[in-house]
């Protein structure tokens, strides 16, 4: 699964880890994140992330 980086703050979403603090289980691909998911570091929308 691909990792995605926030173009604003540099946070990297790693699907192997997920985002457990925000209810996203490990193994959740970036494409499967809810539409209302935001960067846990700076709060921007998914469209501000780029594949790394």
PDB file of N, CA, C and O in Angstrom:
ATOM      1  N   UNK A   1       0.843  -1.192   0.000  1.00  0.00           N
ATOM      2  CA  UNK A   1       0.000   0.000   0.000  1.00  0.00           C
ATOM      3  C   UNK A   1       0.883   1.249   0.000  1.00  0.00           C
ATOM      4  O   UNK A   1       1.953   1.279   0.608  1.00  0.00           O
ATOM      5  N   UNK A   2       0.408   2.259  -0.689  1.00  0.00           N
ATOM      6  CA  UNK A   2       1.184   3.483  -0.840  1.00  0.00           C
ATOM      7  C   UNK A   2       1.038   4.398   0.373  1.00  0.00           C
ATOM      8  O   UNK A   2      -0.010   4.450   1.017  1.00  0.00           O
ATOM      9  N   UNK A   3       2.120   5.116   0.663  1.00  0.00           N
ATOM     10  CA  UNK A   3       2.090   6.145   1.697  1.00  0.00           C
ATOM     11  C   UNK A   3       1.778   7.478   1.031  1.00  0.00           C
ATOM     12  O   UNK A   3       2.098   7.692  -0.138  1.00  0.00           O
ATOM     13  N   UNK A   4       1.152   8.363   1.786  1.00  0.00           N
ATOM     14  CA  UNK A   4       0.801   9.689   1.279  1.00  0.00           C
ATOM     15  C   UNK A   4       1.289  10.740   2.256  1.00  0.00           C
ATOM     16  O   UNK A   4       1.173  10.579   3.471  1.00  0.00           O
ATOM     17  N   UNK A   5       1.844  11.834   1.704  1.00  0.00           N
ATOM     18  CA  UNK A   5       2.410  12.902   2.523  1.00  0.00           C
ATOM     19  C   UNK A   5       1.577  14.168   2.400  1.00  0.00           C
ATOM     20  O   UNK A   5       1.163  14.551   1.305  1.00  0.00           O
ATOM     21  N   UNK A   6       1.338  14.812   3.536  1.00  0.00           N
ATOM     22  CA  UNK A   6       0.638  16.095   3.561  1.00  0.00           C
ATOM     23  C   UNK A   6       1.559  17.158   2.972  1.00  0.00           C
ATOM     24  O   UNK A   6       2.682  17.337   3.442  1.00  0.00           O
ATOM     25  N   UNK A   7       1.093  17.856   1.954  1.00  0.00           N
ATOM     26  CA  UNK A   7       1.928  18.876   1.309  1.00  0.00           C
ATOM     27  C   UNK A   7       2.035  20.144   2.146  1.00  0.00           C
ATOM     28  O   UNK A   7       2.822  21.032   1.818  1.00  0.00           O
ATOM     29  N   UNK A   8       1.257  20.245   3.223  1.00  0.00           N
ATOM     30  CA  UNK A   8       1.302  21.425   4.081  1.00  0.00           C
ATOM     31  C   UNK A   8       2.304  21.241   5.223  1.00  0.00           C
ATOM     32  O   UNK A   8       3.169  22.089   5.440  1.00  0.00           O
ATOM     33  N   UNK A   9       2.180  20.116   5.957  1.00  0.00           N
ATOM     34  CA  UNK A   9       3.011  19.960   7.158  1.00  0.00           C
ATOM     35  C   UNK A   9       4.006  18.811   7.087  1.00  0.00           C
ATOM     36  O   UNK A   9       4.886  18.711   7.943  1.00  0.00           O
ATOM     37  N   UNK A  10       3.888  17.934   6.079  1.00  0.00           N
ATOM     38  CA  UNK A  10       4.834  16.836   5.949  1.00  0.00           C
ATOM     39  C   UNK A  10       4.435  15.551   6.647  1.00  0.00           C
ATOM     40  O   UNK A  10       5.179  14.572   6.592  1.00  0.00           O
ATOM     41  N   UNK A  11       3.268  15.524   7.309  1.00  0.00           N
ATOM     42  CA  UNK A  11       2.794  14.285   7.937  1.00  0.00           C
ATOM     43  C   UNK A  11       2.645  13.209   6.872  1.00  0.00           C
ATOM     44  O   UNK A  11       2.130  13.478   5.786  1.00  0.00           O
ATOM     45  N   UNK A  12       3.090  11.991   7.174  1.00  0.00           N
ATOM     46  CA  UNK A  12       2.966  10.879   6.229  1.00  0.00           C
ATOM     47  C   UNK A  12       1.934   9.889   6.762  1.00  0.00           C
ATOM     48  O   UNK A  12       2.071   9.355   7.863  1.00  0.00           O
ATOM     49  N   UNK A  13       0.889   9.655   5.948  1.00  0.00           N
ATOM     50  CA  UNK A  13      -0.080   8.618   6.292  1.00  0.00           C
ATOM     51  C   UNK A  13       0.457   7.288   5.803  1.00  0.00           C
ATOM     52  O   UNK A  13       0.681   7.098   4.607  1.00  0.00           O
ATOM     53  N   UNK A  14       0.664   6.366   6.737  1.00  0.00           N
ATOM     54  CA  UNK A  14       1.163   5.032   6.429  1.00  0.00           C
ATOM     55  C   UNK A  14       0.026   4.043   6.666  1.00  0.00           C
ATOM     56  O   UNK A  14      -0.385   3.849   7.810  1.00  0.00           O
ATOM     57  N   UNK A  15      -0.491   3.413   5.609  1.00  0.00           N
ATOM     58  CA  UNK A  15      -1.625   2.510   5.779  1.00  0.00           C
ATOM     59  C   UNK A  15      -1.324   1.310   6.665  1.00  0.00           C
ATOM     60  O   UNK A  15      -2.245   0.714   7.223  1.00  0.00           O
ATOM     61  N   UNK A  16      -0.058   0.945   6.804  1.00  0.00           N
ATOM     62  CA  UNK A  16       0.282  -0.169   7.689  1.00  0.00           C
ATOM     63  C   UNK A  16       0.060   0.204   9.153  1.00  0.00           C
ATOM     64  O   UNK A  16      -0.125  -0.674   9.996  1.00  0.00           O
ATOM     65  N   UNK A  17       0.077   1.493   9.454  1.00  0.00           N
ATOM     66  CA  UNK A  17      -0.128   1.988  10.814  1.00  0.00           C
ATOM     67  C   UNK A  17      -1.554   2.495  10.989  1.00  0.00           C
ATOM     68  O   UNK A  17      -2.152   2.326  12.052  1.00  0.00           O
ATOM     69  N   UNK A  18      -2.101   3.119   9.943  1.00  0.00           N
ATOM     70  CA  UNK A  18      -3.421   3.741  10.052  1.00  0.00           C
ATOM     71  C   UNK A  18      -3.330   5.050  10.821  1.00  0.00           C
ATOM     72  O   UNK A  18      -2.282   5.693  10.864  1.00  0.00           O
ATOM     73  N   UNK A  19      -4.436   5.427  11.421  1.00  0.00           N
ATOM     74  CA  UNK A  19      -4.496   6.634  12.261  1.00  0.00           C
ATOM     75  C   UNK A  19      -5.334   6.282  13.484  1.00  0.00           C
ATOM     76  O   UNK A  19      -6.461   6.754  13.634  1.00  0.00           O
ATOM     77  N   UNK A  20      -4.764   5.436  14.369  1.00  0.00           N
ATOM     78  CA  UNK A  20      -5.550   4.912  15.493  1.00  0.00           C
ATOM     79  C   UNK A  20      -6.116   5.983  16.414  1.00  0.00           C
ATOM     80  O   UNK A  20      -7.164   5.773  17.024  1.00  0.00           O
ATOM     81  N   UNK A  21      -5.450   7.122  16.527  1.00  0.00           N
ATOM     82  CA  UNK A  21      -5.957   8.190  17.393  1.00  0.00           C
ATOM     83  C   UNK A  21      -7.265   8.773  16.869  1.00  0.00           C
ATOM     84  O   UNK A  21      -8.019   9.400  17.613  1.00  0.00           O
ATOM     85  N   UNK A  22      -7.526   8.559  15.577  1.00  0.00           N
ATOM     86  CA  UNK A  22      -8.744   9.077  14.955  1.00  0.00           C
ATOM     87  C   UNK A  22      -9.639   7.967  14.421  1.00  0.00           C
ATOM     88  O   UNK A  22     -10.465   8.205  13.540  1.00  0.00           O
ATOM     89  N   UNK A  23      -9.478   6.752  14.951  1.00  0.00           N
ATOM     90  CA  UNK A  23     -10.372   5.654  14.629  1.00  0.00           C
ATOM     91  C   UNK A  23     -10.115   4.965  13.301  1.00  0.00           C
ATOM     92  O   UNK A  23     -10.985   4.253  12.799  1.00  0.00           O
ATOM     93  N   UNK A  24      -8.926   5.164  12.716  1.00  0.00           N
ATOM     94  CA  UNK A  24      -8.594   4.528  11.442  1.00  0.00           C
ATOM     95  C   UNK A  24      -7.687   3.327  11.732  1.00  0.00           C
ATOM     96  O   UNK A  24      -6.566   3.488  12.216  1.00  0.00           O
ATOM     97  N   UNK A  25      -8.178   2.139  11.436  1.00  0.00           N
ATOM     98  CA  UNK A  25      -7.461   0.912  11.744  1.00  0.00           C
ATOM     99  C   UNK A  25      -6.242   0.726  10.843  1.00  0.00           C
ATOM    100  O   UNK A  25      -6.210   1.194   9.705  1.00  0.00           O
ATOM    101  N   UNK A  26      -5.245   0.031  11.381  1.00  0.00           N
ATOM    102  CA  UNK A  26      -4.090  -0.360  10.569  1.00  0.00           C
ATOM    103  C   UNK A  26      -4.592  -1.190   9.398  1.00  0.00           C
ATOM    104  O   UNK A  26      -5.525  -1.980   9.543  1.00  0.00           O
ATOM    105  N   UNK A  27      -3.971  -1.008   8.235  1.00  0.00           N
ATOM    106  CA  UNK A  27      -4.384  -1.724   7.039  1.00  0.00           C
ATOM    107  C   UNK A  27      -5.383  -0.968   6.185  1.00  0.00           C
ATOM    108  O   UNK A  27      -5.808  -1.474   5.147  1.00  0.00           O
ATOM    109  N   UNK A  28      -5.774   0.247   6.603  1.00  0.00           N
ATOM    110  CA  UNK A  28      -6.718   1.061   5.830  1.00  0.00           C
ATOM    111  C   UNK A  28      -5.952   1.851   4.786  1.00  0.00           C
ATOM    112  O   UNK A  28      -5.114   2.688   5.124  1.00  0.00           O
ATOM    113  N   UNK A  29      -6.240   1.587   3.507  1.00  0.00           N
ATOM    114  CA  UNK A  29      -5.551   2.316   2.438  1.00  0.00           C
ATOM    115  C   UNK A  29      -5.995   3.779   2.434  1.00  0.00           C
ATOM    116  O   UNK A  29      -7.065   4.116   2.941  1.00  0.00           O
ATOM    117  N   UNK A  30      -5.169   4.629   1.862  1.00  0.00           N
ATOM    118  CA  UNK A  30      -5.493   6.054   1.798  1.00  0.00           C
ATOM    119  C   UNK A  30      -6.816   6.265   1.063  1.00  0.00           C
ATOM    120  O   UNK A  30      -7.629   7.099   1.460  1.00  0.00           O
ATOM    121  N   UNK A  31      -7.024   5.499  -0.012  1.00  0.00           N
ATOM    122  CA  UNK A  31      -8.240   5.624  -0.806  1.00  0.00           C
ATOM    123  C   UNK A  31      -9.488   5.262  -0.007  1.00  0.00           C
ATOM    124  O   UNK A  31     -10.579   5.746  -0.310  1.00  0.00           O
ATOM    125  N   UNK A  32      -9.335   4.413   1.014  1.00  0.00           N
ATOM    126  CA  UNK A  32     -10.471   3.973   1.820  1.00  0.00           C
ATOM    127  C   UNK A  32     -10.731   4.848   3.044  1.00  0.00           C
ATOM    128  O   UNK A  32     -11.661   4.584   3.806  1.00  0.00           O
ATOM    129  N   UNK A  33      -9.917   5.885   3.239  1.00  0.00           N
ATOM    130  CA  UNK A  33     -10.180   6.801   4.350  1.00  0.00           C
ATOM    131  C   UNK A  33     -11.499   7.522   4.104  1.00  0.00           C
ATOM    132  O   UNK A  33     -11.841   7.795   2.953  1.00  0.00           O
ATOM    133  N   UNK A  34     -12.249   7.835   5.160  1.00  0.00           N
ATOM    134  CA  UNK A  34     -13.495   8.581   4.977  1.00  0.00           C
ATOM    135  C   UNK A  34     -13.237   9.929   4.314  1.00  0.00           C
ATOM    136  O   UNK A  34     -12.172  10.519   4.495  1.00  0.00           O
ATOM    137  N   UNK A  35     -14.206  10.417   3.550  1.00  0.00           N
ATOM    138  CA  UNK A  35     -14.050  11.694   2.853  1.00  0.00           C
ATOM    139  C   UNK A  35     -13.804  12.854   3.824  1.00  0.00           C
ATOM    140  O   UNK A  35     -13.167  13.844   3.464  1.00  0.00           O
ATOM    141  N   UNK A  36     -14.310  12.728   5.056  1.00  0.00           N
ATOM    142  CA  UNK A  36     -14.160  13.823   6.022  1.00  0.00           C
ATOM    143  C   UNK A  36     -12.894  13.688   6.875  1.00  0.00           C
ATOM    144  O   UNK A  36     -12.683  14.474   7.799  1.00  0.00           O
ATOM    145  N   UNK A  37     -12.042  12.681   6.563  1.00  0.00           N
ATOM    146  CA  UNK A  37     -10.785  12.535   7.289  1.00  0.00           C
ATOM    147  C   UNK A  37      -9.885  13.716   6.965  1.00  0.00           C
ATOM    148  O   UNK A  37      -9.821  14.157   5.817  1.00  0.00           O
ATOM    149  N   UNK A  38      -9.192  14.228   7.969  1.00  0.00           N
ATOM    150  CA  UNK A  38      -8.258  15.338   7.775  1.00  0.00           C
ATOM    151  C   UNK A  38      -6.910  14.968   8.364  1.00  0.00           C
ATOM    152  O   UNK A  38      -6.803  14.045   9.172  1.00  0.00           O
ATOM    153  N   UNK A  39      -5.889  15.693   7.953  1.00  0.00           N
ATOM    154  CA  UNK A  39      -4.544  15.476   8.477  1.00  0.00           C
ATOM    155  C   UNK A  39      -4.565  15.631   9.995  1.00  0.00           C
ATOM    156  O   UNK A  39      -5.014  16.657  10.505  1.00  0.00           O
ATOM    157  N   UNK A  40      -4.081  14.615  10.724  1.00  0.00           N
ATOM    158  CA  UNK A  40      -4.094  14.705  12.190  1.00  0.00           C
ATOM    159  C   UNK A  40      -3.124  15.741  12.743  1.00  0.00           C
ATOM    160  O   UNK A  40      -3.228  16.117  13.910  1.00  0.00           O
ATOM    161  N   UNK A  41      -2.189  16.209  11.930  1.00  0.00           N
ATOM    162  CA  UNK A  41      -1.220  17.200  12.386  1.00  0.00           C
ATOM    163  C   UNK A  41      -1.696  18.635  12.150  1.00  0.00           C
ATOM    164  O   UNK A  41      -1.574  19.483  13.034  1.00  0.00           O
ATOM    165  N   UNK A  42      -2.243  18.910  10.950  1.00  0.00           N
ATOM    166  CA  UNK A  42      -2.570  20.307  10.627  1.00  0.00           C
ATOM    167  C   UNK A  42      -4.019  20.534  10.207  1.00  0.00           C
ATOM    168  O   UNK A  42      -4.448  21.679  10.068  1.00  0.00           O
ATOM    169  N   UNK A  43      -4.787  19.442   9.999  1.00  0.00           N
ATOM    170  CA  UNK A  43      -6.215  19.584   9.762  1.00  0.00           C
ATOM    171  C   UNK A  43      -6.651  19.842   8.328  1.00  0.00           C
ATOM    172  O   UNK A  43      -7.819  20.156   8.099  1.00  0.00           O
ATOM    173  N   UNK A  44      -5.744  19.720   7.346  1.00  0.00           N
ATOM    174  CA  UNK A  44      -6.163  19.937   5.961  1.00  0.00           C
ATOM    175  C   UNK A  44      -6.835  18.688   5.400  1.00  0.00           C
ATOM    176  O   UNK A  44      -6.671  17.590   5.931  1.00  0.00           O
ATOM    177  N   UNK A  45      -7.593  18.868   4.322  1.00  0.00           N
ATOM    178  CA  UNK A  45      -8.333  17.780   3.690  1.00  0.00           C
ATOM    179  C   UNK A  45      -7.410  16.804   2.964  1.00  0.00           C
ATOM    180  O   UNK A  45      -6.234  17.085   2.736  1.00  0.00           O
ATOM    181  N   UNK A  46      -7.980  15.645   2.606  1.00  0.00           N
ATOM    182  CA  UNK A  46      -7.241  14.598   1.902  1.00  0.00           C
ATOM    183  C   UNK A  46      -6.638  15.072   0.588  1.00  0.00           C
ATOM    184  O   UNK A  46      -5.602  14.560   0.162  1.00  0.00           O
ATOM    185  N   UNK A  47      -7.273  16.044  -0.057  1.00  0.00           N
ATOM    186  CA  UNK A  47      -6.790  16.478  -1.373  1.00  0.00           C
ATOM    187  C   UNK A  47      -5.459  17.227  -1.292  1.00  0.00           C
ATOM    188  O   UNK A  47      -4.881  17.568  -2.324  1.00  0.00           O
ATOM    189  N   UNK A  48      -4.971  17.483  -0.091  1.00  0.00           N
ATOM    190  CA  UNK A  48      -3.681  18.142   0.087  1.00  0.00           C
ATOM    191  C   UNK A  48      -2.549  17.124   0.272  1.00  0.00           C
ATOM    192  O   UNK A  48      -1.419  17.505   0.575  1.00  0.00           O
ATOM    193  N   UNK A  49      -2.848  15.832   0.092  1.00  0.00           N
ATOM    194  CA  UNK A  49      -1.855  14.778   0.234  1.00  0.00           C
ATOM    195  C   UNK A  49      -1.391  14.312  -1.137  1.00  0.00           C
ATOM    196  O   UNK A  49      -2.158  14.307  -2.100  1.00  0.00           O
ATOM    197  N   UNK A  50      -0.115  13.918  -1.213  1.00  0.00           N
ATOM    198  CA  UNK A  50       0.476  13.396  -2.440  1.00  0.00           C
ATOM    199  C   UNK A  50       1.144  12.059  -2.150  1.00  0.00           C
ATOM    200  O   UNK A  50       1.730  11.862  -1.086  1.00  0.00           O
ATOM    201  N   UNK A  51       1.049  11.146  -3.106  1.00  0.00           N
ATOM    202  CA  UNK A  51       1.684   9.841  -2.957  1.00  0.00           C
ATOM    203  C   UNK A  51       3.189  10.003  -2.895  1.00  0.00           C
ATOM    204  O   UNK A  51       3.772  10.783  -3.647  1.00  0.00           O
ATOM    205  N   UNK A  52       3.827   9.248  -1.976  1.00  0.00           N
ATOM    206  CA  UNK A  52       5.290   9.284  -1.865  1.00  0.00           C
ATOM    207  C   UNK A  52       5.881   7.919  -2.166  1.00  0.00           C
ATOM    208  O   UNK A  52       7.100   7.751  -2.123  1.00  0.00           O
TER     209      UNK A  52
END
